[in-house]
Amino acid sequence: MEVLQSFKLSEEHLQNQITRKDKDAVRLRSEIESSNLKVNNLLRENHKLQIEADKLKLETNLLVRNQKAELKKLRRLQESSNSSLSNTIKLMKSRVTELEELSKQEVDSALEDGEIDEANKLARADLVDLKSLLLNAENEETRLEKIGETGAQVEDYDAGQSESN
């Protein structure tokens, strides 16, 4: 009888161990499923963030490219303006020189004849106006050259930024 009792206790003990292990297995399966769901959610979120990061990189590159194109357009416009302004200044200088020579000749002639008429006074006034315009044009040319240097610095900076990307 004792052996039977011992078998019953052993059987009961083994049944309890099996029940506990089944409960542990169910709990572990539940934890694994929960962890898998969390991992899948994190993977989906990571994928969304990668897509958003790629989109932002593309937008940034597009903006940089557009800014560079705009800077090139502005530089070409500035260079053509500078060239045009330089040509205008050269023409004005030559015209001022011509007028100065003409004015000197007329003044000398008028002084020899003993008369200075209204036309000579107007010619001198025109000469003064032309000199003033010439000075303003030279100042503008200097200002545009400084702007060009600043634009080149900005373009160099932008080029450095795009190379680092």
C-alpha positions, 0 to 999 in steps of 0.5 A: 500500500505504501508503494501505491501511495508513493506512486500516487504522490509521484503521479500527483507531483508530476501532474503538478509539474506538467501543469506548471510547465504548460502554464509557463509555455503558454506565458512564454508563447504569449510574450514571444508573440507580443515581442514579435508584434512590437518588433514588427511595429518598430520595423514599420516605423523605421521604414516610414522614417527612412522614407521620410529622411530620403524625401527630405534629402531629395528636397534639400538637394533640389533646393541646393540645385535650384539655389546654385542655378539662381546664383549662376543666373545672377552671376551671368546677369551681373557679369553682363551688367558689369561688362555693359557698364564698363563699356558705357564708362569707356565710351563716356570717358572718351566722349568727355575727353573729346568734349574737353578737347573741343571745349578747350579749342572753342575757349581758346578760339573765343578768347582769341576772338575776345568773345565767349558766347552762350554755347560755350557756357552750355558746353562747359555745363554739359562737360560738368554733367558728363563728369558727374555721370562718369563718376557715378558710373564708376562708383556703380561699377565698384559697387557691382564688383563688390557684390560679385565678390560677395556672390562668389563667396556665397557660391563657394560656401554653397559648393562646400556645403553640397560636397559635404553632403 
